[in-house]
Amino acid sequence: MLTLPTAVRIYLARGCTDMRKSIDGLAALTTQCLELDPFSGHLFVFCNRRRDRIKILYWERSGFWLLHKRLEKGTFAWPLPADSEQRQIEMTTSDLAALLGGLDLRRATRRRWYSKSS
């Protein structure tokens, strides 16, 4: 399991991404489409059209990490449709773990908890 610092933000890209893209291509998409800095140390998550593959781009002080998950059966429940107006959606580490674990975040409801504003 990937353990992330609390300061790391996670951004999901809207729609589908060509999974032939590697680090440089995904970093360019992060800059152009998401309008975010790929060197920020945040996670940028992309999925393909069939929703059976996910790539995560992450900058760590000395270089990029590229994590790739391919499902043998089934699909990921991607929370952003291709026709959405949003460029990206920000999510928590627990939401990412749920997405990677097969939960549909669109149907899940979050309980109201106290959260200190930063």
Secondary structure in CASP SS format (residue, H / E / C, confidence):
PFRMAT SS
TARGET T0000
AUTHOR 0000-0000-0000
METHOD secondary structure of the structure
MODEL  1
M C 1.00
L C 1.00
T C 1.00
L C 1.00
P C 1.00
T C 1.00
A C 1.00
V C 1.00
R C 1.00
I E 1.00
Y E 1.00
L E 1.00
A E 1.00
R C 1.00
G C 1.00
C C 1.00
T C 1.00
D C 1.00
M C 1.00
R C 1.00
K C 1.00
S C 1.00
I H 1.00
D H 1.00
G H 1.00
L H 1.00
A H 1.00
A H 1.00
L H 1.00
T H 1.00
T H 1.00
Q H 1.00
C C 1.00
L C 1.00
E C 1.00
L C 1.00
D C 1.00
P H 1.00
F H 1.00
S H 1.00
G C 1.00
H C 1.00
L E 1.00
F E 1.00
V E 1.00
F E 1.00
C E 1.00
N C 1.00
R C 1.00
R C 1.00
R C 1.00
D C 1.00
R E 1.00
I E 1.00
K E 1.00
I E 1.00
L E 1.00
Y E 1.00
W E 1.00
E E 1.00
R C 1.00
S C 1.00
G E 1.00
F E 1.00
W E 1.00
L E 1.00
L E 1.00
H E 1.00
K E 1.00
R E 1.00
L C 1.00
E C 1.00
K C 1.00
G C 1.00
T C 1.00
F C 1.00
A C 1.00
W C 1.00
P C 1.00
L C 1.00
P C 1.00
A C 1.00
D C 1.00
S C 1.00
E C 1.00
Q C 1.00
R C 1.00
Q E 1.00
I E 1.00
E E 1.00
M E 1.00
T C 1.00
T H 1.00
S H 1.00
D H 1.00
L H 1.00
A H 1.00
A H 1.00
L H 1.00
L H 1.00
G C 1.00
G C 1.00
L C 1.00
D C 1.00
L C 1.00
R C 1.00
R C 1.00
A C 1.00
T C 1.00
R C 1.00
R C 1.00
R C 1.00
W C 1.00
Y C 1.00
S C 1.00
K C 1.00
S C 1.00
S C 1.00
END
